Amino acid sequence: QVQVVESGGDLVQPGGSLRLSCLVSGSIYTISAMGWHRQAPGKTREWVARITSSDYITYADSVKGRFTISRDNAKNTVYLQMNSLQVEDTAVYYCGAEKVWTAYIYWGQGTQVTVSS
């Protein structure tokens, strides 16, 4: 079993920055990749960024050049650095741990990011 806990969400002004953290615990050796997703009010959850166990990184076009995903293996933590935030980035951000050889994802409870002046 794997536990995922996100933190770092906050209210920030447009153009500002924020860093989200995702702490993973449990059977982390079963995880092949970590991803950040988000869900805005009235919309479906969308993928934002992903990092594999071999550090292959991909981003959604909407955040490319503004967001950076990274990880600290010693701390079992994945980060999402968000710069140049826009009102459209307002959402609950979820961290997902992808179980190896399956389509199963362990989800955290989410952290709220609000971009508003």
Secondary structure as UniProt FT lines:
FT   STRAND          2..7
FT   STRAND          11..12
FT   TURN            14..15
FT   STRAND          18..26
FT   HELIX           28..30
FT   STRAND          31..39
FT   TURN            41..42
FT   STRAND          46..52
FT   TURN            53..54
FT   STRAND          57..59
FT   TURN            61..66
FT   STRAND          67..72
FT   HELIX           73..75
FT   STRAND          77..82
FT   HELIX           87..89
FT   STRAND          91..99
FT   TURN            100..101
FT   STRAND          105..107
FT   STRAND          111..115
//
